[in-house]
Amino acid sequence: MEALRQVGLADFADAYPRQLSGGMRMRASVARALVTRPRVLLMDEPFAALARSPAQARSHLLDLWQANALTVLFVTHSVFESVFLADASW
């Protein structure tokens, strides 16, 4: 339930996949990965299929990254997305 809360899907815990939008399915897959408390999260163009709110998804990913102290390996073809999500503190 904590992972569902972190991705904003706590109210949909009992929903079937067919009842979720594409963005909600993407967040559910992130929640599924967070359940194992990984140190590294691998993401291969996770926002490519999002037509409505990729900007919101990017911001939410930054929040998850900070809250969970994750290392995120993120594959994208978008220069803007890579710069927006990059951490140059190393």
C-alpha positions as CSV (number, residue, x, y, z in Angstrom):
1,M,0.0,0.0,0.0
2,E,2.9,2.4,0.7
3,A,4.2,2.0,-2.9
4,L,0.7,2.7,-4.2
5,R,0.5,5.8,-2.0
6,Q,3.9,7.0,-3.3
7,V,2.7,6.8,-6.9
8,G,-0.8,8.2,-6.2
9,L,-2.8,5.0,-6.7
10,A,-3.9,4.1,-3.2
11,D,-7.5,4.7,-4.2
12,F,-7.2,2.2,-7.0
13,A,-5.7,-0.7,-5.0
14,D,-8.6,-3.0,-5.9
15,A,-8.9,-1.9,-9.5
16,Y,-8.3,-4.3,-12.4
17,P,-5.6,-3.3,-15.0
18,R,-8.3,-2.7,-17.6
19,Q,-9.8,0.0,-15.4
20,L,-6.6,2.0,-15.3
21,S,-5.4,4.6,-17.8
22,G,-2.1,4.2,-19.5
23,G,-0.5,6.7,-17.1
24,M,-1.9,4.8,-14.1
25,R,-0.6,1.5,-15.5
26,M,2.9,3.1,-15.8
27,R,2.7,4.3,-12.2
28,A,1.5,0.8,-11.1
29,S,4.6,-0.7,-12.7
30,V,6.8,1.8,-10.8
31,A,5.0,0.9,-7.6
32,R,5.6,-2.8,-8.3
33,A,9.3,-2.1,-8.6
34,L,9.3,0.0,-5.4
35,V,7.8,-2.8,-3.3
36,T,11.2,-4.6,-3.4
37,R,12.9,-1.4,-2.1
38,P,15.5,-1.4,-4.9
39,R,18.7,0.6,-4.8
40,V,18.6,1.0,-8.5
41,L,15.6,1.6,-10.7
42,L,16.0,0.9,-14.4
43,M,13.6,2.8,-16.7
44,D,13.5,2.5,-20.4
45,E,11.6,5.4,-22.0
46,P,8.8,5.1,-19.4
47,F,7.1,8.3,-20.5
48,A,7.2,7.8,-24.2
49,A,3.6,6.5,-24.4
50,L,2.2,9.3,-22.2
51,A,0.3,11.8,-24.3
52,R,-1.3,13.8,-21.5
53,S,1.1,14.5,-18.7
54,P,4.8,13.6,-19.3
55,A,5.8,16.8,-17.4
56,Q,3.9,15.7,-14.4
57,A,5.3,12.2,-14.6
58,R,8.9,13.6,-14.7
59,S,8.2,15.8,-11.6
60,H,6.7,12.8,-9.8
61,L,9.8,10.7,-10.7
62,L,12.1,13.3,-9.1
63,D,9.9,13.2,-5.9
64,L,10.2,9.4,-5.8
65,W,13.9,9.5,-6.4
66,Q,14.4,11.9,-3.5
67,A,12.0,10.1,-1.1
68,N,13.5,6.7,-1.8
69,A,17.2,7.5,-2.2
70,L,17.2,5.6,-5.5
71,T,19.8,5.5,-8.2
72,V,17.7,5.8,-11.4
73,L,19.1,4.6,-14.8
74,F,16.8,6.4,-17.3
75,V,16.9,5.8,-21.0
76,T,15.4,8.5,-23.2
77,H,15.7,10.0,-26.6
78,S,14.6,13.4,-25.4
79,V,17.4,15.9,-24.7
80,F,15.0,18.0,-22.6
81,E,14.0,15.0,-20.5
82,S,17.6,14.0,-19.9
83,V,18.6,17.4,-18.8
84,F,15.5,17.9,-16.6
85,L,16.0,14.6,-14.8
86,A,19.9,14.7,-14.6
87,D,21.7,14.9,-11.3
88,A,25.0,16.6,-11.8
89,S,25.9,16.4,-8.1
90,W,28.3,13.5,-8.5
